[in-house]
Amino acid sequence: MSYVDGFVAAVPTANRQAFIDHARQAAAVFKEHGALKVIECWGDDVPEGELTSFPLAVQCQPEETVVFSWLVWPSREVRDRAMPRIMEDPRLSPEVNPMPFDGQRLIYGGFETVVDE
């Protein structure tokens, strides 16, 4: 089964195009290193919860939008081999491709696929 890296972040709404540009550049690097698919989604119907929610998880401010992203890999092994090379790739350096959001509020994790229908 495939392996998925998932991400949630709060992006300044004014940075939507900068986020899309950043994501496209990063997607090319991830795919060169073995990712099968890169999905980037801009929040459109993301309710604020009282106890838990995407906005709460990333401390989303009124002038920000929640983004939800995931990478699909053939396996965790492929992801684990690729990630150090990806992090060293100069195309993803902050000087070349700065994150248009606060990376300290980015949440992420790796997930084993258990159902894929």
C-alpha positions as CSV (number, residue, x, y, z in Angstrom):
1,M,0.0,0.0,0.0
2,S,1.0,3.6,-0.5
3,Y,2.2,6.0,2.2
4,V,0.9,9.5,2.7
5,D,2.4,12.6,4.2
6,G,-0.3,15.0,5.4
7,F,0.0,18.7,6.1
8,V,-2.3,21.5,7.5
9,A,-1.2,25.2,7.6
10,A,-2.6,28.6,7.9
11,V,-1.6,30.9,5.0
12,P,-2.3,34.6,4.8
13,T,-5.2,34.9,2.4
14,A,-3.3,37.6,0.5
15,N,-0.5,35.1,-0.2
16,R,-2.7,32.7,-2.1
17,Q,-0.8,33.0,-5.4
18,A,2.5,32.9,-3.7
19,F,1.4,29.7,-1.9
20,I,0.4,28.1,-5.2
21,D,3.7,29.1,-6.8
22,H,5.6,27.8,-3.8
23,A,3.6,24.5,-3.9
24,R,4.2,24.0,-7.6
25,Q,7.9,24.4,-7.2
26,A,8.0,22.1,-4.3
27,A,5.8,19.5,-6.0
28,A,8.3,19.2,-8.9
29,V,11.1,18.4,-6.4
30,F,8.9,15.9,-4.5
31,K,7.9,14.1,-7.7
32,E,11.5,14.0,-8.9
33,H,12.4,12.1,-5.7
34,G,9.6,9.6,-6.0
35,A,6.3,11.1,-4.8
36,L,3.5,9.8,-6.9
37,K,1.1,12.7,-6.3
38,V,1.1,16.1,-4.7
39,I,-2.2,17.6,-3.7
40,E,-2.6,21.2,-2.4
41,C,-6.0,22.4,-1.3
42,W,-7.1,25.9,-0.4
43,G,-9.8,26.0,2.4
44,D,-13.2,26.8,1.2
45,D,-15.6,25.4,3.8
46,V,-13.5,24.9,7.0
47,P,-15.6,25.4,10.1
48,E,-14.1,26.7,13.3
49,G,-14.7,24.3,16.2
50,E,-14.9,25.0,19.9
51,L,-12.7,22.0,20.9
52,T,-11.0,20.8,17.8
53,S,-10.9,22.0,14.1
54,F,-8.4,22.7,11.4
55,P,-8.4,26.4,12.2
56,L,-7.7,25.7,15.9
57,A,-5.0,23.2,15.1
58,V,-2.9,25.8,13.2
59,Q,-4.0,28.9,15.2
60,C,-5.6,30.3,12.0
61,Q,-6.1,34.1,12.2
62,P,-9.0,36.0,10.6
63,E,-6.7,37.1,7.6
64,E,-5.6,33.6,7.0
65,T,-6.9,30.5,5.1
66,V,-6.4,26.9,6.1
67,V,-4.6,24.8,3.5
68,F,-4.7,21.0,3.5
69,S,-2.0,19.1,1.6
70,W,-0.8,15.6,1.1
71,L,1.9,13.7,-0.8
72,V,1.4,10.1,-1.9
73,W,4.4,7.9,-2.0
74,P,4.8,4.3,-3.2
75,S,5.9,3.3,0.3
76,R,7.3,4.6,3.5
77,E,10.7,3.3,2.5
78,V,10.7,5.4,-0.7
79,R,9.6,8.5,1.4
80,D,12.3,7.9,4.0
81,R,15.1,7.6,1.4
82,A,13.9,10.6,-0.5
83,M,13.3,13.1,2.4
84,P,16.9,13.8,3.3
85,R,17.7,14.5,-0.4
86,I,14.6,16.7,-0.7
87,M,15.5,18.7,2.4
88,E,19.0,19.4,0.9
89,D,17.6,20.3,-2.6
90,P,18.6,24.0,-3.2
91,R,15.3,24.6,-5.0
92,L,13.6,24.3,-1.6
93,S,15.9,26.6,0.3
94,P,14.3,29.6,2.0
95,E,16.3,31.9,-0.2
96,V,15.0,30.4,-3.4
97,N,11.5,29.3,-2.5
98,P,10.5,30.9,0.8
99,M,7.4,29.6,2.6
100,P,4.6,32.2,2.2
101,F,3.2,31.2,5.7
102,D,4.3,30.6,9.2
103,G,6.0,27.2,9.2
104,Q,6.0,27.0,13.0
105,R,2.2,26.5,12.8
106,L,2.4,23.8,10.1
107,I,1.3,20.4,11.4
108,Y,2.2,17.3,9.5
109,G,2.5,13.5,9.8
110,G,3.1,10.3,7.9
111,F,0.3,7.8,7.5
112,E,0.1,4.2,6.4
113,T,-2.7,3.7,3.9
114,V,-5.2,1.1,5.2
115,V,-8.1,1.6,2.7
116,D,-7.7,2.9,-0.9
117,E,-10.9,2.3,-2.9
